[in-house]
Amino acid sequence: MPDPRVSKLAKLLVHYSLKLKPGEQFVLRTHPLADELTLAVYEEAVKAGSHVLLQSSVPGAQEIFYKYASDEQLAYVSPIRKITAETFDASLNIWTEHNTRNMTGIDPSRMARSARAGSPWGKIFMERAARKELRWCLTVFPSQALAQEADMSLSDYQDFVYNAGMLDHEDPVALWKQMGIEQQKLADWLANKDKVILKGSNIDLSMSIKNRVFIPCDGQVNFPDGEIFTGPVEESVNGWVRYRYPAIELGNEVTDIELWFENGKVVKEKASKNQELLTSQLNMDAGARYLGEFGIGTNYGIQRFTKNMLFDEKMGGTIHLAVGAGYPETGSKNDSGLHWDMLCDMADAEIIADGEVFYKNGKPVI
């Protein structure tokens, strides 16, 4: 029997997150393991009158590409990607995995080269989204591989995913709208602030958020959601941060990351596992060693780390800092083929903005 939460999620994604309208061009990127949700979304999108481009990955194809592609192939960008970035009205990525470690044997520099080639079109995508010309959303469909990664059975992981989306409630949209109101209050308090100091056992950083905008996140771009984020002034970040949580990139786990910043740039990096990948990604391009995002998790219903950043970065009691590309709607000017979120535990930390305590021991205090 189909899970009724899947149908509920599909309706929410199409009508609340993406707000699809008749005649709009909509790209749906998905995976064979997510067919149940893919078909439910596709049906809702067709009923909404949109023109759907369906792109489904083939498990194992990405690994083959990075193993055997020539330099010319690594630098090639499909004209279809260009068209969707430049002209489509909406995009949904359904993220699931058949094997979360299928890229561990790939040379990181080859993946970085491909990411660099696609970065101009990623920039166009983000700029159009900032101008509200393009609406996009990312969601997760539970699979055995993702459940194993989270140390859960599949049924428990399904419950975790759908509970995080508040899909067991009669009217989840109303709850997401209420979360948006609460987040807006935090964003409004931070508006017009300048110097931010973050101090705790895992962090000792300062940065400027002058003339930058905090964006409240209530399920319209990520689903599930629960954060406020901005892009710090690029050259303003100084200090040190340690990430107790593993950072996942291209199917590889990088552990015990420490970063040192001077005038915005990562000048030293360290990891106990996969240091080569960390350095390779940071060397991707000129913007990869600068922060593009500073986010604060506000979803206290997500109470465990799952090695899936869609959930983990929303977890109350954490912040995330992303090296690489920033979101133009925040005022960020950082441009890169990289956007890598890393999660910092703030349970014993505080955030001070222009001399006033905003956040202490895992929670806002304003």
TORMIBA-654651 format. One record per residue (C-alpha): residue number from 1; x, y, z. Coordinates in pm, 1 decimal, decimal comma, always signed. Example, Ala and Ser with C-alpha at 12.3 -4.5 7.8 and 13.67 -1.06 7.14 Angstrom:
<nodes>
NODE     n         c1         c2         c3
NODE     1    +1230,0     -450,0     +780,0
NODE     2    +1367,0     -106,0     +714,0
</nodes>
This chain:
<nodes>
NODE     n         c1         c2         c3
NODE     1       +0,0       +0,0       +0,0
NODE     2     +145,4     +340,2      -95,1
NODE     3     +258,5     +557,1     +194,5
NODE     4       +4,0     +843,8     +220,8
NODE     5     +285,0    +1072,3     +338,7
NODE     6     +445,7    +1045,4       -6,1
NODE     7     +134,0    +1179,4     -176,7
NODE     8     +109,6    +1453,7      +85,3
NODE     9     +474,3    +1546,9      +27,3
NODE    10     +425,0    +1562,1     -350,8
NODE    11     +130,9    +1800,8     -314,7
NODE    12     +326,0    +2016,7      -71,2
NODE    13     +631,7    +2035,1     -298,4
NODE    14     +433,6    +2127,0     -610,5
NODE    15     +183,1    +2369,5     -458,3
NODE    16     +360,5    +2517,9     -153,3
NODE    17     +735,3    +2494,1     -217,1
NODE    18     +740,6    +2549,2     -594,7
NODE    19     +396,5    +2703,2     -656,1
NODE    20     +383,7    +2562,2    -1008,6
NODE    21     +156,7    +2742,4    -1253,0
NODE    22      +11,3    +2650,2    -1593,8
NODE    23     +258,1    +2686,2    -1879,4
NODE    24     +571,8    +2695,5    -1662,7
NODE    25     +879,7    +2490,1    -1752,3
NODE    26     +974,3    +2256,9    -1468,3
NODE    27    +1277,3    +2025,2    -1445,8
NODE    28    +1240,3    +1725,6    -1214,1
NODE    29    +1573,9    +1559,0    -1132,5
NODE    30    +1542,8    +1225,3     -959,9
NODE    31    +1665,5     +867,6     -909,2
NODE    32    +1508,3     +525,5     -982,8
NODE    33    +1486,0     +446,6     -610,1
NODE    34    +1255,4     +747,2     -569,4
NODE    35    +1000,4     +638,3     -831,0
NODE    36     +710,5     +648,5     -581,9
NODE    37     +768,2    +1016,2     -503,9
NODE    38     +875,6    +1099,3     -861,4
NODE    39     +546,6     +974,5    -1005,8
NODE    40     +343,6    +1151,5     -736,8
NODE    41     +522,9    +1481,7     -807,1
NODE    42     +498,9    +1430,3    -1182,1
NODE    43     +122,0    +1376,4    -1156,0
NODE    44      +74,4    +1689,0     -945,1
NODE    45     +292,8    +1895,5    -1180,1
NODE    46     +104,8    +1780,3    -1489,8
NODE    47     -228,7    +1850,6    -1320,0
NODE    48      -93,8    +2198,1    -1235,1
NODE    49      -41,6    +2258,2    -1608,0
NODE    50     +338,0    +2279,4    -1610,7
NODE    51     +568,2    +2142,2    -1882,0
NODE    52     +782,4    +1879,1    -1709,8
NODE    53    +1134,6    +1777,5    -1811,1
NODE    54    +1204,9    +1453,0    -1626,4
NODE    55    +1574,0    +1366,7    -1568,7
NODE    56    +1647,6    +1042,5    -1384,3
NODE    57    +1998,9     +931,9    -1297,1
NODE    58    +2133,1     +579,1    -1354,2
NODE    59    +2306,3     +426,8    -1048,4
NODE    60    +2676,3     +381,2    -1123,8
NODE    61    +2688,5     +615,2    -1426,0
NODE    62    +2851,6     +901,1    -1235,7
NODE    63    +3128,6     +671,4    -1111,7
NODE    64    +3196,4     +550,9    -1468,4
NODE    65    +3210,2     +908,4    -1595,7
NODE    66    +3465,4    +1028,7    -1341,2
NODE    67    +3679,3     +718,1    -1387,8
NODE    68    +3704,6     +723,1    -1766,3
NODE    69    +3617,7    +1072,7    -1895,8
NODE    70    +3888,3    +1260,1    -2086,6
NODE    71    +3987,0    +1613,7    -1989,1
NODE    72    +3766,9    +1738,7    -2271,4
NODE    73    +3469,6    +1543,1    -2140,4
NODE    74    +3527,2    +1665,0    -1784,5
NODE    75    +3517,7    +2023,7    -1911,4
NODE    76    +3202,9    +1972,1    -2121,7
NODE    77    +2871,8    +2119,5    -2005,0
NODE    78    +2554,2    +1988,4    -2166,9
NODE    79    +2347,9    +2250,1    -2352,0
NODE    80    +2045,9    +2107,4    -2168,2
NODE    81    +2197,0    +2226,3    -1840,5
NODE    82    +2252,3    +2568,7    -1992,3
NODE    83    +1892,9    +2589,1    -2116,9
NODE    84    +1740,4    +2484,5    -1784,9
NODE    85    +1960,9    +2729,1    -1590,5
NODE    86    +1879,9    +3016,9    -1823,9
NODE    87    +1513,0    +2964,4    -1908,2
NODE    88    +1324,2    +2721,0    -1680,9
NODE    89    +1082,2    +2847,9    -1417,1
NODE    90    +1121,2    +2579,0    -1149,7
NODE    91    +1346,3    +2292,4    -1045,9
NODE    92    +1311,6    +2004,7     -799,5
NODE    93    +1589,1    +1764,4     -701,2
NODE    94    +1482,9    +1443,0     -530,2
NODE    95    +1793,1    +1318,8     -352,0
NODE    96    +1840,8     +953,0     -269,7
NODE    97    +2126,3     +704,2     -293,8
NODE    98    +2179,6     +337,3     -376,7
NODE    99    +2534,0     +354,8     -234,4
NODE   100    +2654,4     +659,2      -40,7
NODE   101    +3018,4     +560,4      -92,3
NODE   102    +3025,2     +488,8     -464,9
NODE   103    +3258,4     +783,9     -534,1
NODE   104    +3523,4     +705,6     -273,9
NODE   105    +3766,8     +562,1     -531,8
NODE   106    +3755,5     +865,7     -760,2
NODE   107    +4041,0    +1116,3     -789,6
NODE   108    +3906,9    +1435,7     -621,5
NODE   109    +4083,9    +1659,6     -873,4
NODE   110    +3877,1    +1511,0    -1158,1
NODE   111    +3553,3    +1590,1     -978,3
NODE   112    +3679,6    +1941,5     -903,2
NODE   113    +3761,7    +1997,0    -1271,8
NODE   114    +3408,8    +1903,3    -1373,5
NODE   115    +3259,6    +2125,9    -1102,9
NODE   116    +3469,7    +2421,9    -1224,6
NODE   117    +3339,0    +2374,9    -1578,1
NODE   118    +2978,2    +2390,8    -1461,9
NODE   119    +3020,9    +2682,0    -1221,9
NODE   120    +2912,6    +2958,3    -1468,6
NODE   121    +2577,4    +2788,2    -1513,2
NODE   122    +2545,6    +2732,4    -1140,5
NODE   123    +2602,1    +3105,4    -1097,6
NODE   124    +2330,1    +3187,4    -1352,0
NODE   125    +2093,9    +2949,3    -1170,4
NODE   126    +2159,0    +3118,5     -835,1
NODE   127    +2132,5    +3470,4     -977,2
NODE   128    +1796,8    +3391,4    -1140,1
NODE   129    +1675,3    +3235,6     -814,5
NODE   130    +1782,8    +3550,7     -625,3
NODE   131    +1579,4    +3761,3     -870,3
NODE   132    +1284,0    +3521,4     -815,6
NODE   133    +1285,1    +3428,4    -1184,1
NODE   134    +1340,9    +3063,5    -1090,9
NODE   135    +1203,7    +2863,7     -797,1
NODE   136    +1389,5    +2556,3     -677,3
NODE   137    +1367,5    +2294,4     -408,3
NODE   138    +1569,2    +1998,5     -279,6
NODE   139    +1415,9    +1707,2      -92,2
NODE   140    +1507,5    +1353,3      +15,0
NODE   141    +1342,8    +1018,6      -52,9
NODE   142    +1429,3     +751,0     +208,1
NODE   143    +1639,1     +457,2      +85,8
NODE   144    +1821,5     +167,2     +249,3
NODE   145    +2158,1     +336,1     +187,4
NODE   146    +2052,3     +664,6     +349,7
NODE   147    +1898,2     +475,6     +641,6
NODE   148    +2220,3     +279,2     +695,4
NODE   149    +2419,6     +602,8     +681,8
NODE   150    +2197,2     +740,5     +958,5
NODE   151    +2226,9     +417,1    +1164,8
NODE   152    +1855,6     +346,7    +1133,6
NODE   153    +1627,9      +82,3     +990,9
NODE   154    +1445,5     +188,4     +674,9
NODE   155    +1110,3     +218,1     +854,3
NODE   156    +1262,8     +430,2    +1132,6
NODE   157    +1437,9     +648,5     +876,3
NODE   158    +1113,5     +695,1     +683,7
NODE   159     +947,9     +811,9    +1005,0
NODE   160    +1241,0    +1045,0    +1072,9
NODE   161    +1223,8    +1199,4     +723,2
NODE   162     +847,1    +1250,8     +720,2
NODE   163     +834,7    +1372,8    +1081,2
NODE   164    +1106,3    +1629,2     +999,7
NODE   165     +875,2    +1753,9     +724,4
NODE   166     +580,8    +1763,0     +969,4
NODE   167     +386,7    +1546,6     +724,5
NODE   168     +209,7    +1358,6    +1004,2
NODE   169      +23,9    +1677,7    +1091,2
NODE   170     -310,4    +1757,8     +935,5
NODE   171     -189,1    +2089,4     +794,1
NODE   172     +191,9    +2090,4     +759,7
NODE   173     +185,0    +2406,1     +545,5
NODE   174      +41,7    +2605,0     +837,1
NODE   175     +324,7    +2482,0    +1059,9
NODE   176     +589,0    +2574,4     +802,2
NODE   177     +438,7    +2920,3     +764,8
NODE   178     +450,2    +2965,0    +1143,4
NODE   179     +815,8    +2860,2    +1144,8
NODE   180     +878,5    +3123,6     +879,1
NODE   181     +723,7    +3392,3    +1102,8
NODE   182     +946,4    +3289,9    +1395,2
NODE   183    +1255,7    +3286,0    +1174,6
NODE   184    +1173,0    +3629,4    +1035,2
NODE   185    +1188,7    +3771,2    +1388,0
NODE   186    +1546,9    +3641,7    +1421,1
NODE   187    +1639,6    +3775,7    +1077,3
NODE   188    +1489,2    +4115,9    +1161,8
NODE   189    +1693,0    +4135,2    +1484,7
NODE   190    +2013,5    +4068,0    +1291,5
NODE   191    +1931,5    +4322,7    +1021,0
NODE   192    +2167,5    +4623,4    +1013,9
NODE   193    +2416,8    +4451,0    +1244,6
NODE   194    +2785,7    +4449,4    +1155,9
NODE   195    +3036,5    +4256,1    +1366,0
NODE   196    +2955,4    +3900,3    +1468,6
NODE   197    +3167,1    +3699,9    +1713,7
NODE   198    +3124,0    +3323,8    +1757,7
NODE   199    +3294,3    +3168,2    +2059,9
NODE   200    +3287,1    +2818,4    +2207,2
NODE   201    +3492,1    +2502,5    +2244,5
NODE   202    +3467,9    +2438,3    +1866,8
NODE   203    +3483,3    +2790,7    +1732,2
NODE   204    +3655,9    +3126,6    +1773,0
NODE   205    +3557,3    +3335,5    +1471,2
NODE   206    +3474,7    +3694,0    +1390,1
NODE   207    +3306,5    +3820,8    +1074,1
NODE   208    +3107,5    +4110,2     +935,1
NODE   209    +2747,3    +4084,1     +816,2
NODE   210    +2724,2    +4453,8     +727,5
NODE   211    +2469,0    +4516,2     +451,0
NODE   212    +2401,8    +4141,5     +428,9
NODE   213    +2054,7    +3985,9     +453,7
NODE   214    +1949,4    +3684,2     +662,7
NODE   215    +1703,9    +3462,6     +475,9
NODE   216    +1436,4    +3269,6     +673,8
NODE   217    +1381,1    +2914,5     +545,2
NODE   218    +1034,5    +2766,4     +580,9
NODE   219    +1022,2    +2471,8     +341,4
NODE   220    +1016,7    +2648,3       +5,9
NODE   221    +1376,0    +2587,8     -106,2
NODE   222    +1477,3    +2288,4     +106,0
NODE   223    +1225,3    +2039,0     +233,0
NODE   224    +1238,1    +1978,0     +520,7
NODE   225    +1376,4    +2309,5     +633,2
NODE   226    +1456,4    +2518,0     +938,5
NODE   227    +1741,9    +2770,5     +927,7
NODE   228    +1829,5    +3132,6     +872,8
NODE   229    +2135,7    +3208,9     +662,6
NODE   230    +2338,2    +3487,4     +509,4
NODE   231    +2667,6    +3539,3     +328,8
NODE   232    +2935,7    +3705,0     +544,6
NODE   233    +3143,5    +3989,6     +403,4
NODE   234    +3402,7    +3795,8     +208,9
NODE   235    +3729,1    +3938,3     +347,6
NODE   236    +3599,9    +3983,5     +704,4
NODE   237    +3628,5    +3631,3     +846,2
NODE   238    +3912,1    +3569,7    +1093,0
NODE   239    +3980,7    +3292,2    +1340,0
NODE   240    +3936,2    +2918,2    +1374,3
NODE   241    +3663,0    +2655,7    +1359,2
NODE   242    +3657,6    +2282,2    +1428,3
NODE   243    +3386,7    +2057,5    +1286,0
NODE   244    +3315,0    +1768,9    +1522,9
NODE   245    +3060,0    +1630,8    +1279,0
NODE   246    +3194,2    +1460,3     +963,9
NODE   247    +3158,6    +1660,3     +641,7
NODE   248    +3033,2    +1463,4     +339,8
NODE   249    +3144,6    +1566,3       -8,3
NODE   250    +3104,5    +1371,3     -333,0
NODE   251    +3028,6    +1052,6     -138,6
NODE   252    +3339,2    +1085,9      +78,0
NODE   253    +3351,2    +1143,2     +453,6
NODE   254    +3601,1    +1401,9     +577,5
NODE   255    +3647,5    +1394,0     +955,0
NODE   256    +3786,9    +1624,2    +1223,9
NODE   257    +3810,7    +1922,9     +991,5
NODE   258    +3974,8    +2235,7    +1128,6
NODE   259    +3997,7    +2559,3     +930,2
NODE   260    +4196,3    +2875,8    +1001,4
NODE   261    +4085,1    +3205,1     +838,6
NODE   262    +4277,5    +3523,9     +776,5
NODE   263    +4104,2    +3819,2     +609,4
NODE   264    +3831,3    +3586,9     +484,6
NODE   265    +4050,5    +3318,2     +333,1
NODE   266    +4118,4    +2966,4     +459,8
NODE   267    +4495,2    +2979,8     +506,9
NODE   268    +4530,5    +2640,0     +675,8
NODE   269    +4317,9    +2325,7     +678,3
NODE   270    +4343,6    +1996,2     +859,9
NODE   271    +4146,4    +1670,6     +866,1
NODE   272    +4212,5    +1328,7    +1018,1
NODE   273    +4054,5    +1150,7     +719,7
NODE   274    +4047,0    +1251,7     +351,4
NODE   275    +4269,2    +1558,0     +392,7
NODE   276    +4355,2    +1530,4      +22,0
NODE   277    +3991,0    +1574,6      -75,3
NODE   278    +3952,8    +1870,6     +159,3
NODE   279    +4256,8    +2049,5      +12,6
NODE   280    +4158,6    +1961,1     -344,9
NODE   281    +3812,8    +2111,9     -301,7
NODE   282    +3947,6    +2424,8     -133,0
NODE   283    +4188,5    +2468,8     -425,2
NODE   284    +3910,1    +2433,6     -683,3
NODE   285    +3905,0    +2803,1     -774,0
NODE   286    +3964,6    +3151,4     -633,7
NODE   287    +3642,4    +3158,6     -429,9
NODE   288    +3659,9    +2811,9     -275,1
NODE   289    +3865,5    +2923,2      +27,3
NODE   290    +3617,5    +3195,6     +126,3
NODE   291    +3286,6    +3158,8     +308,2
NODE   292    +2972,5    +3186,3      +98,6
NODE   293    +2725,2    +3105,5     +376,5
NODE   294    +2677,2    +3138,7     +751,0
NODE   295    +2363,3    +2952,0     +860,9
NODE   296    +2196,5    +2890,5    +1196,9
NODE   297    +1987,1    +2575,1    +1246,4
NODE   298    +1639,6    +2647,3    +1387,8
NODE   299    +1462,3    +2311,4    +1356,4
NODE   300    +1469,2    +2163,8    +1706,7
NODE   301    +1251,7    +1874,8    +1586,8
NODE   302    +1561,9    +1732,5    +1413,0
NODE   303    +1751,6    +1588,6    +1707,6
NODE   304    +2008,4    +1353,3    +1558,6
NODE   305    +2293,7    +1365,6    +1308,9
NODE   306    +2225,5    +1156,1     +998,2
NODE   307    +2517,3    +1235,4     +763,9
NODE   308    +2271,3    +1407,5     +531,9
NODE   309    +2317,6    +1783,5     +526,0
NODE   310    +1963,1    +1851,9     +413,2
NODE   311    +1861,1    +1753,8     +767,3
NODE   312    +2181,2    +1807,6     +964,6
NODE   313    +2230,2    +2176,0     +881,8
NODE   314    +1877,9    +2248,8    +1007,6
NODE   315    +1939,9    +2085,0    +1346,6
NODE   316    +1879,4    +2318,9    +1639,6
NODE   317    +2197,7    +2380,3    +1838,0
NODE   318    +2423,5    +2393,1    +1532,7
NODE   319    +2552,4    +2639,0    +1278,5
NODE   320    +2687,8    +2563,2     +932,9
NODE   321    +2951,9    +2748,1     +738,4
NODE   322    +2983,2    +2683,6     +366,0
NODE   323    +3308,2    +2738,4     +179,8
NODE   324    +3258,1    +2846,0     -178,4
NODE   325    +2965,8    +3005,3     -359,9
NODE   326    +2730,6    +3236,7     -174,3
NODE   327    +2365,4    +3310,4     -246,4
NODE   328    +2323,8    +3647,5     -421,2
NODE   329    +1996,7    +3723,2     -238,8
NODE   330    +2197,4    +3753,2      +85,8
NODE   331    +2432,5    +4007,9      -66,1
NODE   332    +2712,8    +3753,1     -100,7
NODE   333    +2956,8    +3823,5     -380,3
NODE   334    +3157,2    +3501,6     -350,1
NODE   335    +3171,4    +3302,0     -671,4
NODE   336    +3291,8    +2940,7     -690,2
NODE   337    +3216,0    +2600,0     -834,7
NODE   338    +3213,0    +2476,0     -474,4
NODE   339    +2944,5    +2508,9     -207,8
NODE   340    +3032,7    +2279,1      +81,9
NODE   341    +2837,8    +2304,9     +406,7
NODE   342    +3017,5    +2201,5     +725,6
NODE   343    +2838,0    +2156,5    +1057,3
NODE   344    +2957,2    +2300,8    +1389,8
NODE   345    +2816,1    +2203,4    +1731,7
NODE   346    +2718,7    +2518,8    +1925,0
NODE   347    +2592,3    +2351,4    +2245,2
NODE   348    +2837,7    +2547,4    +2462,7
NODE   349    +2889,7    +2848,0    +2236,2
NODE   350    +2755,5    +3197,4    +2196,8
NODE   351    +2699,5    +3439,1    +1911,4
NODE   352    +2740,7    +3810,1    +1980,6
NODE   353    +2629,1    +4071,2    +1726,5
NODE   354    +2750,9    +4429,9    +1775,2
NODE   355    +2813,8    +4358,7    +2142,4
NODE   356    +2471,7    +4202,0    +2213,8
NODE   357    +2421,9    +3833,2    +2288,3
NODE   358    +2203,9    +3679,8    +2017,9
NODE   359    +2259,3    +3308,9    +2081,9
NODE   360    +2385,9    +3106,1    +2377,8
NODE   361    +2428,6    +2733,8    +2447,6
NODE   362    +2249,7    +2618,6    +2135,2
NODE   363    +1955,1    +2862,9    +2121,9
NODE   364    +1871,2    +3222,6    +2029,5
NODE   365    +1813,9    +3429,5    +2343,9
NODE   366    +1659,9    +3746,3    +2202,2
</nodes>
